[in-house]
């Protein structure tokens, strides 16, 4: 009938029936293919013929032809779910066939139907990684992150964006923004903080480095971690930003936590001297003396008081203040030869030869030996010469 009929409608209807009989009842794939190809020559949009041909292509293992058939079926479908599935199968087939560009184009069409399609997002990301299409990868990861409801998955997607910007593309500015987005999602995550600190250092933005470290200090739970953070902040301020005053402030934060912290004390003393902040240095020494007194370290207390007196006398040119401190030392330790020697020097500077000689003699009476004693005798000789010749 098909061969003799002049009616295309008859040929089409019976050709469909014949093809389906050959497929379903006889299992004759090749014979069915003859009918189906003839139908498609008459009408490339024959949905029945296209559906039959996709079965033929699967049976033959002809994946290239199957991709063409399924894409045409997708174009003709009015059912959104069916259209999406047909397009997605076409995309997968094209990728499997090594047609990456065509596969990417097909997945983009799937995404155009629904931007939130997870499979399309992930498949496009995978193909962009292989193709090293980094900007496209960043874009699709951003789309996926916007539609992702799981917090940990959002973090993972944003993290890959940040790593791609910073490490793969070397775009430090965009990398900073991307890592900040990760941190906004998970403020307690140390990973983004580490990455941001590294990026800011590479950008020589040490103020931003300090901001990151301060944020880390706010997140830690122990005094030891806080102290480590403030010490790093002090180092950045002094070495990278050349801001020793600011470095002192961070060291002061350490000493508020642990007044005996040796490194913070040592660096504070060094900076105060280099900045010639002598009055602050006096207060610093006095605090150290008080700390020693509280802990019962009398020797340490007297040592720091003696250094306080040295600053008053030498750097601040205030022998009266220095003398008061030395007298305080001698009240605590009447046998302190060092305190007596310093006090005698103050009296000598004031030409108070009577008191200078008395203090030197008292120091000699304590029985010093060797160079220390010889120095005292020499100074007594100078006192005698200046006093009455």
C-alpha positions in Angstrom: 0.0 0.0 0.0 2.9 2.4 0.9 4.5 1.7 -2.4 1.4 2.3 -4.5 -0.4 5.0 -2.6 -0.5 8.5 -4.0 -1.5 10.0 -0.6 1.5 11.2 1.4 -0.7 11.1 4.5 -1.4 7.4 3.9 2.3 6.7 3.2 3.2 8.5 6.4 0.6 6.8 8.6 1.3 3.3 7.3 5.1 3.9 7.3 4.9 4.6 11.0 2.8 1.5 11.6 5.1 -0.7 9.5 8.3 0.6 11.2 6.8 0.0 14.7 5.7 -3.5 13.7 9.2 -4.3 12.5 10.7 -2.9 15.7 8.2 -4.2 18.2 7.0 -7.5 16.7 9.8 -8.7 14.4 12.8 -7.1 16.0 14.1 -6.2 12.6 16.0 -3.0 13.3 17.5 -2.5 9.8 14.1 -3.0 8.1 12.5 -0.5 10.5 15.3 1.9 9.8 14.4 1.9 6.0 10.8 3.0 6.8 11.9 5.6 9.4 14.5 7.2 7.1 11.9 7.4 4.3 9.5 9.1 6.7 12.1 11.6 7.8 12.9 12.4 4.2 9.3 13.3 3.7 9.0 15.2 7.1 12.2 15.8 9.1 9.9 16.8 12.0 8.0 13.5 12.2 8.0 12.9 15.9 7.0 9.3 15.6 9.8 8.6 13.1 12.3 10.5 15.3 11.3 8.4 18.3 11.6 5.3 16.3 15.0 6.3 15.0 16.4 6.9 18.4 15.6 3.3 19.2 17.3 2.2 16.0 20.4 4.3 16.9 20.6 2.8 20.3 20.3 -0.7 18.9 23.0 0.1 16.3 25.2 1.8 18.9 25.3 4.9 16.5 25.8 7.5 19.2 26.5 10.4 16.8 23.3 9.9 14.9 21.5 9.4 18.2 22.7 12.8 19.4 21.3 14.4 16.2 17.9 12.7 16.6 17.6 13.5 20.3 18.5 17.2 19.7 15.8 17.4 17.0 13.3 15.7 19.3 14.2 18.3 22.0 13.6 21.2 19.6 10.2 19.9 18.7 9.0 19.0 22.3 6.6 21.2 24.1 7.0 19.3 27.4 9.6 21.2 29.5 10.7 18.1 31.4 11.0 16.0 28.2 12.8 18.8 26.4 15.3 19.2 29.2 16.0 15.4 29.4 16.5 15.2 25.6 18.9 18.1 25.6 20.8 16.8 28.6 21.2 13.4 26.9 22.4 15.1 23.7 25.0 17.1 25.7 26.3 13.9 27.4 26.5 12.1 24.1 28.5 15.0 22.5 30.9 15.1 25.3 31.4 11.3 25.1 32.0 11.6 21.4 34.8 14.1 22.1 32.7 17.0 20.8 33.4 19.2 23.8 32.4 22.5 22.2 29.1 21.0 21.0 28.6 19.4 24.4 29.1 22.7 26.2 26.7 24.4 23.8 24.1 21.8 24.6 24.5 22.1 28.3 24.2 25.9 28.0 20.8 25.3 26.3 19.8 23.1 29.2 20.8 25.9 31.6 18.8 28.4 29.5 15.7 26.4 30.3 16.5 26.5 34.1 19.5 28.3 35.4 19.3 26.4 38.6 19.7 23.0 36.8 22.4 21.4 39.1 23.5 18.7 36.5 24.0 21.4 33.8 26.0 23.6 36.2 28.3 20.7 37.3 28.8 19.4 33.8 29.6 22.8 32.4 32.1 23.4 35.3 33.8 20.0 34.5 34.1 20.8 30.8 35.5 24.3 31.5 38.1 22.8 33.8 39.2 20.4 31.1 39.2 23.2 28.5 41.0 25.6 31.0 38.3 28.1 30.3 38.8 29.8 33.6 36.5 32.8 33.3 33.7 30.6 32.1 34.4 28.3 35.0 34.2 31.2 37.5 30.9 32.3 35.9 29.2 28.9 36.2 30.5 28.3 39.7 29.0 31.7 40.7 25.7 30.6 39.2 25.8 27.3 41.0 26.7 29.1 44.3 23.6 31.4 43.9 21.3 28.4 43.6 23.0 26.2 46.2 21.1 25.9 49.5 23.6 23.8 51.4 26.0 26.1 53.3 29.1 23.8 53.0 28.5 23.4 49.2 28.3 27.1 48.9 31.6 27.5 50.7 33.2 24.8 48.4 32.0 26.6 45.2 33.1 30.0 46.4 36.4 28.6 47.5 37.1 27.2 44.0 36.2 30.6 42.5 38.7 32.3 44.9 41.4 29.8 44.2 40.9 30.2 40.4 41.2 33.9 40.6 44.1 34.0 42.9 46.2 31.0 42.0 45.3 30.1 38.4 44.7 33.6 36.9 46.9 35.5 39.4 44.2 38.1 39.7 44.9 39.2 43.3 42.2 41.9 43.5 39.4 39.6 42.4 41.0 36.9 44.5 40.6 39.1 47.6 36.9 39.8 46.8 36.3 36.1 46.2 37.9 35.0 49.4 36.0 37.7 51.3 32.8 36.2 49.9 33.9 32.8 51.3 34.6 34.3 54.7 31.2 36.0 54.8 29.6 32.6 54.4 31.8 31.0 57.2 33.3 33.7 59.4 35.0 31.2 61.7 36.8 29.3 58.9 40.6 29.8 59.2 41.2 28.8 55.6 39.9 32.0 54.0 41.7 34.1 56.6 45.0 32.4 55.7 44.3 32.9 52.0 43.4 36.6 52.5 46.5 37.2 54.6 48.7 35.7 51.9 47.0 37.7 49.2 47.3 41.0 51.1 51.0 40.3 51.6 51.5 39.6 47.9 49.7 42.9 47.2 51.9 44.7 49.8 48.8 45.8 51.6 50.0 45.4 55.1 47.2 47.4 56.7 44.8 44.7 55.3 47.1 42.0 56.6 46.7 43.5 60.1 42.9 43.6 59.7 42.9 39.9 58.9 45.2 39.1 61.9 42.9 41.2 64.1 39.9 39.2 62.9 41.7 36.0 63.7 42.5 37.3 67.2 38.8 38.0 67.7 38.1 34.3 66.9 40.6 32.5 69.0 39.8 31.1 72.5 43.0 31.1 74.4 45.4 33.7 75.7 48.3 32.0 74.1 46.7 32.4 70.6 45.8 36.0 71.3 49.3 36.8 72.4 50.7 35.1 69.2 48.3 37.3 67.1 49.3 40.5 68.8 53.0 39.7 68.4 52.5 39.1 64.7 50.6 42.4 64.5 53.5 44.1 66.2 55.9 42.6 63.7 53.9 43.7 60.7 53.5 47.3 62.2 57.2 47.7 62.8 58.8 45.8 59.9 56.3 46.1 57.1 54.5 49.3 57.8 57.4 51.1 59.6 55.0 52.2 62.3 56.9 51.5 65.6 54.4 53.5 67.6 51.6 51.2 66.5 53.9 48.2 67.2 54.2 49.4 70.8 50.4 49.4 71.1 50.1 45.8 70.0 52.9 44.9 72.5 50.9 46.7 75.2 48.0 44.4 74.4 50.2 41.4 74.9 51.4 42.8 78.3 47.8 43.4 79.3 47.3 39.6 79.0 50.7 38.6 80.5 52.7 41.3 82.1 55.7 39.0 82.4 55.9 38.1 78.7 59.6 38.3 78.0 59.5 38.9 74.3 56.9 41.6 74.5 58.8 43.3 77.4 62.1 43.1 75.5 60.7 44.5 72.3 58.8 47.3 74.1 62.0 48.4 75.9 63.9 48.4 72.5 61.2 50.4 70.8 60.8 52.9 73.6 64.6 53.6 73.5 64.7 53.9 69.7 61.8 56.3 69.8 63.4 58.2 72.7 60.2 58.1 74.6 62.1 58.4 77.9 59.2 59.2 80.2 57.3 56.2 78.8 60.5 54.1 79.4 60.6 55.3 83.0 57.0 54.1 83.4 57.8 50.9 81.7 60.7 50.2 84.1 58.6 51.1 87.1 55.9 48.6 86.0 58.5 46.0 85.7 59.8 46.8 89.2 56.2 46.6 90.6 55.7 43.2 88.9 58.9 41.9 90.5 57.8 43.3 93.9 54.4 41.5 93.6 56.1 38.2 92.8 58.6 38.6 95.6 61.6 39.1 93.3 63.4 41.8 95.3 66.6 41.6 93.3 64.6 42.1 90.1 62.7 45.0 91.6 65.9 46.8 92.6 67.4 46.2 89.2 64.5 47.8 87.3 64.5 50.7 89.8 68.2 51.3 89.2 67.5 51.4 85.4 64.7 53.9 86.0 67.2 56.1 87.9 69.7 55.9 85.0 67.0 57.2 82.6 66.1 60.0 84.9 69.7 61.0 85.3 71.1 60.4 81.8 68.3 60.8 79.2 66.0 63.1 81.1 68.7 65.1 82.9 66.8 65.0 86.1 69.2 64.1 88.9 66.6 64.9 91.6 64.2 62.2 90.4 67.0 59.8 89.9 68.3 60.5 93.4 64.9 59.9 95.0 64.7 56.5 93.3 68.3 55.6 94.4 67.5 56.6 98.0 64.5 54.3 97.7 66.7 51.5 96.6 69.1 52.1 99.5 66.2 52.1 101.9 65.4 48.6 100.7 69.0 47.4 100.3 71.5 49.5 102.4 74.3 47.4 101.0 73.7 48.1 97.3 77.1 49.3 96.1 75.7 49.9 92.6 73.0 52.2 94.1 75.6 54.1 96.1 77.9 54.5 93.1 75.0 56.0 91.1 73.9 58.3 93.9 77.5 59.5 94.4 77.6 60.3 90.7 74.5 62.4 91.0 76.0 64.3 94.0 79.2 64.8 92.1 77.3 66.3 89.2 75.6 68.7 91.6 79.1 69.5 93.2 77.7 68.3 96.5 81.1 67.0 97.6 80.2 66.4 101.2 77.4 64.0 100.4 79.3 62.5 97.5 82.2 61.7 99.7 80.0 60.3 102.4 78.3 57.9 100.0 81.5 56.8 98.4 83.0 56.1 101.8 80.0 54.1 102.8 80.3 52.0 99.7 84.0 51.4 100.6 83.1 50.3 104.1 81.1 47.4 102.5 84.4 45.9 101.5 84.4 45.8 97.7 87.6 44.4 96.1 89.6 44.8 92.9 88.6 47.2 90.3 85.3 48.2 92.0 87.2 49.3 95.1 89.9 51.0 93.1 87.3 53.0 91.3 85.8 54.1 94.6 89.2 55.3 95.8 89.8 57.2 92.6 86.5 59.0 92.9 87.2 59.8 96.6 90.4 61.4 95.5 88.5 63.5 93.0 86.1 64.5 95.7 89.0 65.6 98.0 90.7 67.5 95.2 87.4 69.3 94.2 86.3 69.9 97.8 89.5 71.6 99.3 92.3 70.9 96.8 
